[in-house]
Amino acid sequence: MSGVMFTKALAFAALVVPSLAAPPSYGGSSITPKPQNGHWVDTWTTMPQLTEYANLPPPPFNQSGLVFPNSTIRQTLHMSIGASQIRVRISNAFGAVELPITKATIAYPLAGSGYNKTGSPLIDTTSLQTLTFSGNNSIVIPNGALAVSDPLNFPIAPQSIISITIYLASGQATNYVSSHPGSRTSSWISFGDATSARNLTDPSTVASFHWFFLSAIEAWFPPQTGAFAIVGDSITDGRGSYNNANGRWPDLVLARMQQYGPTKNIAVVNQAAGGNRVLYDGNGPNALGRIDRDVLAQSGVKYAMVFEGVNDIGTAPSDTYNQTITGDRLIQAFEQMITRVHTAGIPFFGATITPFGCYNSSVQSYSTPEREVTRLRVNDWIRNSGAFDAVLDFDKSLRDPKNATQLNPAYDSGDCLHPNPVGYQHLANEFPLGVFAKFRDGVSSFN
């Protein structure tokens, strides 16, 4: 088992107790909250980011100054923990103009010939419900904003799959849109309004490994239920795992947590993006800049962690001078993250940076001796500074016992950086589930 070190004194006071008053009605929603004294908790998230040109939808759904005209987008999402009442969050955080949602529906997906429920274009129409926003079927979301649907009775089981279908009659009049290109899950795009259709059968229908506009599913839970938010890069986003398999290491940790009584009421929410860096924007905003949005502003977060740094080290110049500066700034940025997260009384865990040494620099350009020195120095600080509330030694879990600068060949996807499915499962198996019990009452917000 990988090591876990508890390095901060636990808070003596519990986190803020949710109000016992029932929430107000939401426009057209008149459902009764169950339980009365519950609170909203994310049971699924993805990290919205500005869509790069290469990841925009394919033509004709992508035109000059316009995306998704008269288009339906059907997307499947993997829930973490179960609930009976949920609501949907739609993001226009990076849209250059307003996002007009004409209609949106929710249903259970169906498996079909060649389809799992994950990534399926098929839905069970007997489960279909229309989403409303303050009682309306449509909503126009301003640029930079998000919208939350009215609550609805829609039971979800732990680790189940749901399907959200969105229709944009006029599209979004920009090529700067919010999405998550590393979904590793098939989404389906078609012309026309197919929000109530069992299948998308129009000849225009195409599949895309991409989530558009959706950012969270929130569920109504008792006060003791909370979420575990994970800030990461492509390793946490699941690069190297199978498509439509929910095989990212956070998914696999969730599966273990659902088999272990003390962690069954903890949702796991993935806030990672491929290419993400701590210090500079890359694919998505830098991690230090998005801590407030992707951790503190999320619903019901009680635990958080960061597993990043490899892209900062790997994209910085390889000379000793620049690598020394990069290491210094990474450590300072982690300290700033800890301060921000602790302000909310949330324990913050840190993971060591996994190896990226390679036999061939054309396979892995990050691999240089100078960058390895920085990785070791930052990892030494993560392990021994006492700054993080707990340390998850992912480096130890995945490195080659015969060459600690490289991934264990059994866990390497082939690029000397990302684990393969066996490696992701090993990382999940090594994750110490007992870490949550140590911090059930939060931490001091003093530092």
Secondary structure, 3 states (H helix, E strand, C coil): CCCEEECCCECCCCCCCCCCCCCCCECCECCCCCCCCCEEEEEEECCCEECCHHHCCCCCCEECCEECCCEEEEEEEECCCCEEEEEEEEECCCCCCCEEECEEEEEEECCECCECCCCCCCEEEEEEEECCECCECCEEECCCCEEECCCEEEEECCCCEEEEEEEECCCECCCCCEEECCCCCEEEEEECCCCCCCCCCCCCCEEEECEECEEEEEEEECCCCEEEEEEECHHHHCCCCCCCCCCCHHHHHHHHHCCCHHHCCEEEEEEECCCCCCCCCCCCCCHHHHHHHHHHCCCCEEEEEEECCHHHHHHCCCCHHHHHHHHHHHHHHHHHHHHHHHHCCCCEEEECCCCCCCCCCCCCCCCCHHHHHHHHHHHHHHHHCCCCCEEECHHHHHEECCEEEEECHHHECCCCCCECHHHHHHHHHHCCHHHCHHHCCCECCCC
